[in-house]
Amino acid sequence: AYQGIVEHAKLKKGETVLILGGSSSVGMFAVQFAHALGARVVATTSSRNAEFVKSLGADQTIDYTTEKWVDVLDEHSVDAIYDCGMEASVWNDGAQLTLKKETGRFVTILPMQTPAKESQFGAQLIGEVHVHPSAELLDVITKQIESGDVVPVVDTVYPFESALDAFEKLQGRHTRGKLVVHVQ
């Protein structure tokens, strides 16, 4: 999430970012990193998770179960869109209308499943990003965690004997944060 928001989207203080999947594992960190940068954060999530995502730093949430973010946001009002793997065709289906002309940036963590249309307004398609290991970035993230700017969210801690229960909960896709299996 840090590399996508900071290195690829090049998000800056005062800019607006739309995070698609704000309550996903990657999205929770993306919301916090963007907020720590001083960006205005808009995130899609369900109504069940809206207050939770706001508590992580989102200024606005959009309930993807009842609204389309492209209908909620003004045209060309967003500096960057960070797709946490939620919408494979988002570049073709609305990102270009929502991103600022010429300076908007679109980043996704998953391969784009449809051929990308050429930008109509000049927004930049950064596309699928690949993360790379970096001791320097790990130090930056560790400092953000130590300062409290970023908080790793843990849903449940399971003893090793209950690892299967943790896996079953993960398969249900309704966790809020990480599932931890404690090995002693």
N, C-alpha and C positions, 0 to 999 in steps of 0.2 A: 504494500500500500504506500509506503514512504517513497519508494522509487517511482511509482506511478504518478503520485501527486507532485513530488518535488522535482525529480529529475526529468520525467517525460512530459508531464503537463506543464511544468515550470510555473506552478501556481505561486502567486505573490500576494502579499498583504493588500487587502482592499478589493481583491478580485472576487468574483462569484463563481463557485463550482457547483455543478450538479453531480451528485454521487448516486448512481443507479445501483440499488441494493444496499442501502445504508445500514441495515441490520444484519447483513451477511458477515461472515468472519473477516473478510477483507474490508468490507464497507465500514465496520465499526472502527477499525484503525484509520481508514481513509478520512472519516469524519473528524476524528481527533487530530490527525496530522494537519488537515486543512484548517481546522479551528485554531490550532496552535500557531499556524502561520499568520493568522489574522484575516483569513478569507471569510467571505459570507458563504455559508454552507447550506445548500438545499439538498435533501436526500429523499429518495423514494423508499417507502417501507409500508408495511400494513398498518392499519389503525391500531392494532394490538401493540405494535412496537414504536409508535410515534413518540410518545413521551420518553421512552428509553433512549431513542436516537437523539432527541433534543437534549437529554441529559449528557450525552457524549459531546455535544457542541453544535449540533445542527440548528440553524436559525429558522429553518422552515422544513416541514416534511410534506410529502405528497403521498397520499394513500393510493398505491398502485392497483388496489383491488376495486376502486371506485372511480379513479380519475386517471387521465393520461397526462403525463407531465408536459407534453408538448402543447396541450390545451391550457394548462395552468400558467405556464411561464410566458412572458412577453417574447415576441420575436427578437432575436439577436440581443438577448439580455444576459447571456451566460458566457463567461470567459473560458471555462473548461468543463468538459463532461468526462467523468471517470466512471466507466462501466465495469462493475465488479462481476461481469459474466452473466448479467441478467437478461440482456436483450441483444441477440445476435445480429439483428438487422437495424439497430438503432441509428447507425450513420445514415442509412438510406431513408429511414422512416421519421425523421424529425430533428436529428441532431443539427443538421445544417441550418434549419430554420431558427433554432434556439441559440446556437452559438453566435458570438459577435462576428460580424463580417471582418474579413482579413486577419483578425487576431485570435479567433476562437480556436481551441485545441480539443481534439477528441482522442481519448486513450481508453483501451479496453484490455482486460487481462486474458481474454479467450480469443481464439482464432475467429475471424469474421466469417460467418457461414454463407453470406451472399456476396456477390461481386460488389465492390465498393464503387458507388457512383462518384464521378468527378465533382469536386466542390463547386456549387453554384455561386457562392458568395465569397470564396477565398479562405474559409476556415480550413485549418490544418488537420488532416487525418493522420494522426500519429500511429493509430491502429494498435495491433497486438504488441504488448511489451513483454520482454523477457527479463526477469530479475537476475541479478548476478550477486554472488557473495561479496561482501565488503566489510572488513573490520572497521573501517572509518564510519560507515553508516550505522553499524551495530553500536558503536560508541555514542553516536548522536541520538539514536533511538533509546539507548539505555539511560542517557541523561534526561531525556524527555519523560521516561517512566519514573526515574528517581525524583524528578521535580514535581511529578503529579500532573504534568500537561497531558500525558497519555496514560491511560489505565488499561492494562490487559483485562478483558472481561472473562471471568470464569463462570460457566453455567453450573457445573456440578463436578465434584471430586469423587471418584469411585475408588474403592480398594481394588487391588489387582484381581482379587477373586471375582469381582463384578464387572470385569472388562467386557463381557458379552452384553451386559445391560447397557453399558456406555455405547457400544457399537449399535445396539438396537435403537437407542435414543438418537444417535447421530443419523441413522437411516430415516428416522421420522422427519428430519429436516426442520425441526421447530425448536432448535436450541437458541439460547441467547448467550453467545460467547463460546468459549472453548470447553470441551469436556476433557477432564484430566483423569488419567488412570495412575494412581499412586502405587509405585513399586517399592517394596521395602526389602 
